[in-house]
């Protein structure tokens, strides 16, 4: 039987890689109906026992002399099971209007989506204490995009990050607060998630100090043309 083959492979495993591989094959076979619930639970128990055996140090070796296998392995980062759904969620968050257009011009679509989730938390609770993984999952982005967005927003003076370190224990999630007056007013008087205002052309002169250096040269050229057009229209009216 297929379940017996899985159990035999787990028992003969020489490293944690084999039980992990068997676990993926097990639940795939279970989803396809090749393995019953009882058989899947029995094999899963054997996998857990085999993993625990690898985490114990050899005979005669103390815990201080040998680090467990779980400590030597790199943590597995969560990945979206549906990349298309994540992309659509990212676009919806970016288009929700949680950031003023003139501030959003300094960020990429993924970064805007991440900052939108932070903005909604700030609007509801006054601050955002969500972990990076939760922000990434809700915005349909990656951990790196969330980290880049927070660092850039903090450098531009849009966000304040307060670390909560605990000696000898795992640190708590950071506290993120909106420090930009324009952004706070936007969140206070608008309705993020529904659409705040009709988007208008970004005026390069209205951007906060330092933001214009981040905008691409194509955005600069577009804004310059729009500004020249407005000036010509004003001259013609006069």
C-alpha positions in Angstrom: 0.0 0.0 0.0 1.1 3.6 -0.6 0.9 4.4 3.1 3.2 1.6 4.0 5.7 2.8 1.4 5.6 6.3 3.0 6.2 4.8 6.4 9.1 2.7 5.2 10.7 5.8 3.6 10.4 7.8 6.8 11.9 5.0 8.9 14.9 4.7 6.6 15.5 8.5 6.4 19.0 9.7 7.3 18.2 13.4 7.4 15.3 15.8 7.9 15.1 16.3 4.1 13.5 12.9 3.5 10.7 13.3 6.0 9.9 16.7 4.6 9.7 15.3 1.1 7.5 12.4 2.3 5.2 14.8 4.0 4.7 16.8 0.8 4.0 13.6 -1.2 1.7 12.3 1.6 -0.7 15.3 1.6 -0.7 15.4 -2.1 -1.7 11.8 -2.3 -4.3 12.4 0.4 -5.8 15.3 -1.5 -6.1 13.1 -4.6 -7.8 10.3 -2.6 -5.0 7.7 -2.7 -4.6 7.7 1.0 -7.3 7.6 3.7 -7.6 10.0 6.6 -6.5 7.3 9.1 -3.5 6.3 6.9 -2.5 9.9 6.5 -2.6 10.5 10.3 -0.5 7.4 10.9 2.2 8.4 8.4 2.1 12.0 9.8 2.8 10.6 13.3 5.8 8.6 12.0 7.1 11.7 10.3 6.9 13.8 13.5 8.6 11.1 15.5 11.4 10.8 12.9 11.9 14.6 12.9 12.0 14.6 16.8 14.7 11.8 16.6 16.9 14.1 14.4 16.5 17.0 16.8 17.9 15.0 19.8 21.7 15.1 20.3 23.6 11.8 19.9 24.3 9.6 23.0 26.9 11.1 25.3 26.4 14.6 23.9 24.7 17.3 26.0 22.3 19.9 24.7 24.9 22.6 25.2 27.4 20.7 23.0 25.0 20.1 20.1 22.5 22.5 18.6 19.2 21.0 17.5 18.7 20.5 13.8 15.8 23.0 13.8 18.2 25.7 15.0 20.6 25.1 12.1 18.0 25.1 9.4 17.0 28.4 7.8 13.4 29.4 8.5 11.0 28.7 5.7 9.4 31.9 4.5 5.7 31.7 3.6 4.9 31.8 0.0 1.6 32.6 -1.6 -0.2 29.5 -2.9 -1.9 31.6 -5.6 0.3 34.2 -7.1 -2.4 35.6 -9.4 -4.7 36.1 -6.4 -1.9 37.9 -4.6 -1.2 40.1 -7.6 -4.9 41.1 -7.8 -5.0 41.8 -4.0 -1.8 43.9 -4.3 -3.4 46.0 -7.1 -6.6 46.5 -5.1 -4.7 47.6 -2.0 -2.6 50.0 -4.1 -5.7 51.5 -5.7 -7.6 51.8 -2.4 -6.5 55.5 -1.9 -5.0 55.0 1.5 -2.1 57.3 0.5 -2.3 60.8 -0.9 -1.2 60.7 -4.6 1.7 63.1 -4.0 3.1 60.8 -1.3 2.4 57.6 -3.2 4.4 58.8 -6.2 7.6 57.9 -4.3 6.8 54.2 -4.0 6.3 51.2 -6.2 2.9 49.4 -6.5 3.9 46.7 -4.1 5.2 49.3 -1.5 2.0 51.3 -1.8 -0.1 48.2 -1.2 2.0 47.4 2.0 1.7 51.0 3.2 -2.1 50.9 2.5 -2.5 48.0 5.0 -0.4 50.0 7.6 -2.5 53.1 6.9 -5.8 51.2 7.5 -4.4 49.8 10.8 -3.3 53.3 11.9 -6.8 54.7 11.0 -8.6 52.0 13.0 -6.3 51.7 16.0 -4.0 54.7 16.0 -0.9 52.6 15.2 0.0 49.5 13.3 1.5 46.5 15.3 1.1 43.9 12.7 4.1 41.6 11.9 5.7 41.9 8.5 4.3 38.5 7.4 0.8 39.6 8.2 1.2 42.9 6.2 2.7 41.0 3.3 -0.1 38.5 3.3 -2.9 41.1 3.4 -1.3 43.3 0.8 -0.3 40.4 -1.6 3.4 41.4 -1.5 6.6 39.9 -0.1 8.5 40.5 3.1 11.2 42.4 1.3 8.6 44.8 -0.3 7.1 45.5 3.1 10.5 46.1 4.6 11.5 48.4 1.7 8.3 50.4 2.0 8.7 50.9 5.8 12.4 51.9 5.5 11.7 54.4 2.7 8.6 55.9 4.4 10.6 56.2 7.6 13.5 57.9 5.8 11.1 60.4 4.1 9.5 61.2 7.4 6.1 59.6 6.6 6.3 56.9 9.3 7.8 56.4 12.7 9.0 53.0 13.8 9.3 52.1 17.5 11.1 48.9 18.3 10.0 46.8 21.3 13.0 44.7 22.3 12.9 42.4 25.3 16.1 41.2 26.9 16.5 37.5 26.7 13.2 37.0 24.9 11.9 37.4 21.4 11.2 41.0 20.5 7.6 42.1 20.0 6.4 43.6 16.7 7.4 47.2 15.9 4.9 50.0 16.4 4.3 52.0 13.2 2.8 55.5 13.4 2.0 58.0 10.6 4.0 61.2 11.2 3.2 63.0 8.0 0.6 65.7 8.6 -0.7 65.4 5.1 -1.1 61.7 5.4 -2.8 62.0 8.8 -5.2 64.5 7.5 -5.9 62.3 4.5 -6.7 59.3 6.8 -8.8 61.5 9.1 -11.1 63.1 6.5 -11.1 60.4 3.9 -12.3 56.8 3.7 -9.4 54.5 2.8 -10.5 51.4 1.0 -13.4 53.1 -0.7 -11.5 55.9 -2.5 -10.5 59.2 -1.0 -10.3 61.7 -3.7 -10.2 61.8 -7.5 -6.6 61.4 -8.4 -5.0 64.4 -10.0 -1.7 65.0 -11.8 1.2 65.0 -9.4 2.9 68.4 -9.1 6.6 67.9 -8.5 6.8 71.1 -6.5 4.2 69.9 -3.9 6.1 66.8 -3.0 7.8 66.7 0.5 11.5 67.5 0.6 13.6 64.5 -0.6 10.7 62.7 -2.3 11.4 64.1 -5.8 14.8 62.5 -5.9 13.2 59.1 -5.8 10.7 59.6 -8.7 11.9 58.4 -12.0 13.0 60.7 -14.8 9.9 59.8 -16.8 7.6 60.9 -13.9 9.6 64.2 -13.8 9.2 64.8 -17.5 5.5 64.1 -17.3 5.0 66.4 -14.3 7.1 69.1 -16.1 4.9 68.9 -19.2 1.7 69.2 -17.2 3.1 72.2 -15.3 4.1 73.9 -18.6 0.6 73.2 -20.0 -1.0 74.8 -17.0 1.2 77.9 -17.3 0.4 78.3 -21.0 -3.4 78.0 -20.3 -3.1 80.6 -17.6 -1.2 83.0 -19.9 -3.8 82.5 -22.7 -6.6 83.3 -20.2 -4.8 86.5 -19.2 
